[in-house]
Amino acid sequence: MSNTARTNIAGAELAPDWLPAPGDVNGLLPSMWAHDVERGPGGDVTISGVSVGELKEQFGTPLYVMSEADFRSRARTFKDSFDAAFTDICGGVDVYYAGKSFLCTEVARWVDSEGLRLDTCSGGELAVATRAGLSGDKLSLHGNNKSDAEINRALDLGLGRIVVDSLHELRRVAGLAAARGATANVMLRLTPGVHAHTHESIATAHEDQKFGLSFIPAPSPDSQARPGTPEGVGPDGEAPGMSAAEAAAKLAAESASINFLGFHAHIGSQIFEAEGFEIAARKLLAFTHRIRQAYGVALPELDLGGGYGIAYTAVDTPRPAAEIAQALAAVVRETCAELDMSAPRISIEPGRAIVGTSTFTLYETGTLKTVQVEVDGADGVTAPRRYVSVDGGMSDNARPVLYDADYSAVLASRSSQQAPALSRVVGKHCESGDIVVRDVYLPNDVAAGDLLAVPGTGAYCWALASNYNYAPRPPVVAVRDGAARLIVRGETEDDLLARDLGA
């Protein structure tokens, strides 16, 4: 959203057009909440019949509150929708839950029990998967700079796939596998050059970023080479005129210690438009066909990544899983027919789209203050802006400060008939940028001690949480069938001091 839209706050007629209607301060827009979240008879928010007041009393605040039924339902919907769309093309789809969005042992078990696989990005995430009891063939390992220890752990576990990010890494994986007489299951992550309409920090398929193997050919011998590069060799060791993607495919096809599965691409995150996914699918299928023609290798798999968006605010319009599946299936079917090739087994990697809306963060309000700010575009006109402080902030949700991410909030402990006031929900940290929700209508009578709920915090909030200002990270509670239980214990001050080795 533009800064102009955010600061037009003189009244409802000038309010940001993405905000909910000023008069609806008690509503819960279904697209932004887990399906079992509603207002109880007393006006308080409940999840699977458990009120936020009960949750506060039992677990304290801040608190991540997750609907287990909603998570499972979304996971199952992705699996069923994509299987239905692709059955006649390639026998169905392998759905890898993107663990980086939120992962703990309990969630890993949910993923497994719903028929999904698990995508990891580090040795730590592999450790969680192992502790949860998942078998190696159901796991993948991503990362642009995997350590030897992480690669060896993947080989120890017999991982279903290691997603290799560069020629340098491919040589390391091949060497480590050969040294132990093993074969590594490898996919190559490509950079298809697709521009995803999302924040720059979460767009991952354009050239100028750290991920993936480029389609752009290496410079010819007479062009400017990187210092130290042998004459006639590209910057990553590829032959002149050959792209890093093709050089890696050739090496993978020829290596005795590599089981070359196919290609992978991920164009970004929080994406609503279908075009980017469709363009990437066409490019990867065409490249798969070309590699088969050039090197005689039939690649059995193709991973089209994830990045499907969710509703953080009232104007976000996420696409249903079935709609995404049908659109991608049509492209794969058509492209394979044009190329006269059998379709590889397709896989996808949703994370946010499964866990994001399943969770809200519960806060208690504290200090409130109102300031007068100048209305953007209206010289000399000022309007009130109310600051509502809560007992968490950027330590439990770093996305607003990292990505300028928008969220919403509701008064959760009661309903109110008071007039709406355009408010800014802020955290308790020693940073002026510690903003949880930049602009939201809340009842005029919100007071210290009220509970606020911020929806859509299941993805990348706990995962990015920090101990800034020595704040303990909050617990995660899963609610199902009217009962709540801890699945991640909250930190204590003793936890924070345990690693401090001072006297």
Buried (B, 14 or more C-beta within 10 A) or exposed (E): BEEEBBBBBBEEEBBBEBBBEBEEBBEBBEBBBBBBBBBBEEBBBBBBEBBBBBBBEEBBBBBBBBBBBBBBBBBBBBBBBBBBBBEEBBEBBBBBBBBBBBBBBBBBBBBBEBBBBBBBBBBEBBEBBBEBEBBBEBBBBBBBEBEEEBBBBBBEBBBBBBBBBBBBBBBBBBEBBBEEEBBBBBBBBBBBBBEBBBBEEBBBBBEEBEBBBBBEBBBEEEEEBEEEBEEEBBBBBBBBEBBBBBBBBBBBBEBEBBBBBBBBBBBBBBBBEBEBBBBBBBBBBBBBBEBBEEBEBEBEBBBBBBBBBBBBBBEBEBBEBBEBBBBBBBBBBBBBEEBEBEBBBBBBBBBBBBBBBBBBBBBBBBEBEEEEEBBBEEEEEEBEBBBBBBBBBBBBBBBBBBBBBBBBBBBBBBBBEEEBBBBBBBBBBEBEEBBBBBBBBBBBEBEEEBBBBBBBBBBBBBBBBEEBBEBBBBBBBBBBEEEBEBBBEBBEEEEBEEEEEEE
